[in-house]
Structure formats: C-alpha cells, structure tokens
C-alpha cells in the first residue's frame, strides 16, 4: 500500500495522532542513544527550539513513524522521496534503524539509502 506524506501534513491522515505519538517516542529513544538535532538544516529564521520541532515535521520522518506503527517489526520500510534527504533526516533514519531493528530504505533524488543497524549503504556520502 502506498501513502503520501508532505512536510508537517499528517492532520488529514486518519492515523495522525498515532503517527505523531510514535514520532515523539522515537525522538525520545534516539536522543537517549546520542542523537542531537542538526538545526543547520532548518532554513527558517526562528528560535532554536522551533527549529528542532520543524525537523520532526519532515515527510520522511513522518513516513517512517507511520511505517513502524503499520508494519510487522522485521519488515523493511521503504520511502520514496522526490527531493534529497537532508542530513538530519539521514542521521535520524540511521538511529531509528538501530533503535527498532527495522531496515529502512529511502530513495531520494540521487540514490538509495539502505539503513540497517545504524549504518547506511551510502557510507554517509549523500
């Protein structure tokens, strides 16, 4: 089944509440593992805390949270993106793959990224 997500746009999705709850839980887990939000990827002129919130509204993060609540634990999550994945999303996907044991495959405009056990097939060259 295919689902489409846009930046910050899950309010129209029937499982929006569950998706954001999962995103909050994932954020807490990966922060405990050492993840630090890279707000350099937020181009808006806003306060640092607002930038951190904006980072978790990226469509690929919403998609992976939906994938986790919608699939069986060992089934890979596949995400297709029309733009390049930002560096913070790349880092988050690696952390989530390590935290959940889920393989995450992201196809951006340049390449496939196969995240598994906290590592990416691109060797962080994206």
N, C-alpha and C positions, 0 to 999 in steps of 0.2 A: 504494500500500500504506500502511496506517495502522499506526503503532507508538505505544505508550503508555509514557510515562516519568513517574516520580514523583521527588520530591526525593531525591537520593542513591541511587536504586534502579535500578542497572543490573546488579547482581550476577546477576540472573535472566535477563538478556538474553544470547543466545548470542554476541554480539559485544562484551560488556562490556569485555574487555581492550583491543580496538581503539578503542572509544569513548573510554575514559579516556586512552589513548595520544594520540589526536587532540586531546583537550581540553588535555593538557599541552603539546603542540606549539603549539596555537592560543594558549594563555596566554602562552607564551614570545614568540611573534611579535607579539602585540598589546602586550605590555609593552615590547618594543623600539620600538614605534611611539608610546609615550607613555601607554598605559593604566595607570591607578592604581586598584586595587580600592577601592571605596567601602564600607567596612565598617559604615557607618551603617545599612545595610540588613540587617544581621545583628542579630537581637534577642536572641540568647543572651548570657549573661554569661560570656564565655570570653576567652582571650588573643587578641591581635590576629592572630597567625599562624593560629590556629584559625578565626577569623572569615573570613580570606581563603580557607581551604580550604572552609568552608561555602558561600561564594559560588559556587564552581565545582561545587557539587552541586545547583544549581537545575535544575529539569526542562527549562527551555527551553534552557539551555546544553548539557545532555546531548543534547537533541533535535537541536540544530544540529550538534554534533560527529558524531552519527550520520548526519545528512543529508549532511554533507560526505564522509564515507567511503563513502556508499551511492549517491550520485548522480553524474551526469556534471558536470564543472566549471561549465558555463554554465546548468545547470538550476536554477531557483529552489527554495529550501527553504521549505516552508510549515509553520508551527507554530500550533496552536490551543491556547490556554491558558484554563483556567476562572477564573483569578484575574487581577488586574492584573499586568503585568510590573513588576519592581522597577527602580529607576533604574540599578543596577549592570548588570543584565541588558540593559537598553536600550542602555547605553553599550557593553557588550561586543559586542552584535549589530552595532552600527554599525562598530566596529573590525574585526570578523570580515568584514563585507561589504567593507570596504576592503582588508583583508589578502588575501582569497581571490578577490575579484572576483565573489563569489556574491551574488545578490539573496536577501534573507531577508525573508519576510513572516510577521509574528507577529500573530495575532488574540488580543487579551486580552479581558477582560470589558467594556472600554469602547470599543475601536476597533481598526482595522487599523493596523499599523506596517509600512511598506514601507521596508526598509533597503537602500540601494544606494550604493556608493562612499563609505561612511562617513557618509551622511546618512539621516535618517528623514523620511518623509512627514508626520509629526505636527509637524515643526519643533521637536522636543523639548518639546512640550506634551502630556504624557500624564497 
